[in-house]
Amino acid sequence: MELSTDCLTKQYDKKIVVDRISMTLNKGVYGLLGANGAGKTTLIRMMCGILKPTSGEVTFNGVDVTHEDYRDALGYMPQFFGYYPEFNAMEFLCYMGCLKGLTKKRARERSKELLELVSLTDVAGSKIKTFSGGMKQRLGIAQALLNNPKILILDEPTAGLDPKERVRFRSLISQLGEDKIVLLSTHIVSDIESIAANILIMKGGRLLHKGTLEEITALIEGKVFECNLDRTAAEALISKYPVINLRYQQDRTLLRLVCEEKPCVGAVNAAATLEDVYLYYFSEVNPNAKLF
Amino acid sequence: MQIKSAYKSPMPVRRDEFLHSFNYPKASYGDFVINQIGYIRIRVWLLSVASIAAAFIGGRVCHYTDAFNTLWVISSIMPFIALVTVIELMRSTSCHMAELEMSCRYSLTDVILARLGILAGLNLMVFITMLLLLRGRIEYSLWRTGIYMLFPFILTCSLSLAVINFIKAREGFYICSGISCFVSMINSIVVYSVPIVLADRYMVVWCILFLSLMIFLVLQIFKLIKKTEELQWSLVLTA
């Protein structure tokens, strides 16, 4: 099972949104990290055959993304999706099932199974317009699983879910990753940290890094520091380095920051986390930053 | 039986995984199209039935002299049939379902083609039924009556599709509604107040306009189908 992109590029007028991305994904959960405008959604859309690349190709086991067999193996949940207003949850899933090539009977059976999986059985007959954001999100996950896909692509799937639902969703994704290729795009670093075996970092349309959590965090190992400073010293540092965390303790300020060398006397080296990596790559230093 | 009663059967292990390993039979393209009939909204069927009823009352129940009135009433209803057809075609975009549908085995292009086929078939049946109901009640030949009836329909369809192909769907619908009202009104005024336009000598003009509109409509349909092959990209995404 192999999902590959080869020099995948999307250019719109003069703007290159995705820039020559080549990668190979196998069974397992992959987390796609990147700031807004990094090109994550465009990359995902090209991998789902929704956008045509300017150049490059996407294949699954040698089958091109434009082929019906590719879409047959695909489950996709977009960041934002609509629904026909007259549909209830069951009708929506049955409709999507028909589009995914399931027979009417099988679509109904599968819809029932999935409504149970995402805890929406009680509201199967209710109109979707009455659903909360989290319920709609769970319905979106259910529709992506209708055809028992080999490739599962989820764009910001945990947005709108409460912590309990998010934990449930994480374990579901982990289970699915055992026999599928799961690509998960999110801003929520903790989601990726807890379920993605492989992490992809995108910036400015390019793939910056690809690796396991350990490999990714090793990139900034020895560059994360924690220091306890007075106000003046803290202000000097926040205008110089990307700050990961800032906490006030009486008249002192506890800073966690990323920098190439020890920022001040008394700074202690800390173990790097994925959030540190994210902020290292995506936060900007404000030279005029002041403490409140 | 004794063994069954003596031993308790073990709980199934990896049952779901086993069930998912089956390749369930897939629906054919024909099944998909038939399924799509059920998703055409009720108002489309109702308007079609109402149009046939109008033709029936005008053509079979009313006095012979009222048949001409029936012709202009029906031809004035036709733009609204065209409007519900276009709205039905663009439902995926207006309800933000396009992206989801594009990722499915039967993609948005298949959905649009299926809907187009179903609606075209339905409209053709409605049109032929109405034409047959009016047969012999109007002084014009069957094909000429057909052109007069179809002209407002084709005009509304072509203009509406041109608008939708040019403007984003939701805003386009308001313009399409305006177009159908305008075509219907103009049709009523022209046919009823200036019946001279239906004179024999203008028939060539009607035919030329009708054929031109048909070509324009086909071009717009091709454009619409082409548009469904890819999500309309927005720079806002990467702003």
Interface residues (C-beta under 8 A of the other chain):
Chain A: Y12 D13 K15 V17 G37 G39 T41 T42 R45 C48 G49 I50 L51 K52 E68 R71 D72 L74 Y76 P78 F80 F81 G82 Y83 Y84 P85 E86 Y95 M96 C98 L99 K100 G101 L102 T103 K104 R106 Q143 N147 N148 D179
Chain B: E17 H20 Y24 P25 K26 A27 D31 F32 N35 Q36 Y39 R41 R91 C95 H96 M97 E99 L100 E101 M102 S103 C104 R105 Y106 S107 V111 E229 E230 L231 W233 L235 L237 T238 A239
